[in-house]
Amino acid sequence: MAIDGDTRMVAALLLVAGSLPDGSGAGLCPVPFRAGGHVSIPPERSLLGDHDAMEVLNSRVLLRPTDPERSRAFYRDTLGLAIYREFGSGPERGTVFFLGGGFLELSGRAAAPPAPGVALWLQVRDLAAARQELGERSVGILREPRREPWGLLEMWIADPDGVRICIVEVPAEHPLRRRD
């Protein structure tokens, strides 16, 4: 997917911890609204109330592809994800892609594809434009775009190893877009 204009892919992990609507949130965790805004919990308090928990500073999804070059080309060239960094050398070198509020790391090599339960959730600005771009790039569509009962517009594709990828648009009227 092209990383430009209104059709730019804005990828997001399904779970994003510590992000507030104003973009802040380091050391904070989102909790229910009170008096029109988030209530911040100091880092010494955890998501588990009074129980100890780790402070998450960053996150990434790790995939061990069966063919690292093929998967790298898919995420870089076909989906158009920008590279955050690369490490190591040779065909099994690690590549870390920007993925909205997190990262996707391809590194090493697996003997078999990941389990069927593994999936990615990528939010885009315009699902119809994303569908057209993916079609032009001959990406197989597992399920055409449609509005789900929960209000999101979703389409499903898969990477070369069969990792299912949900491409999502959050409509303007959806509660995820409102701040009230």
URWOHU-V338119 format. One record per helix or strand. SS is the DSSP state (hx for helix, st for strand). FROM is the first residue (numbers start at 1). TO is the last residue. If there is no record, write none. Layout:
ss->(SS,SS)
from->(FROM,FROM)
to->(TO,TO)
This chain:
ss->(hx,st,st,st,st,st,st,hx,st,st,st,st,hx,st,st,st,hx)
from->(5,9,34,37,46,49,60,68,83,94,102,119,127,141,153,164,175)
to->(7,9,34,37,46,49,63,78,87,99,106,124,136,147,158,169,177)
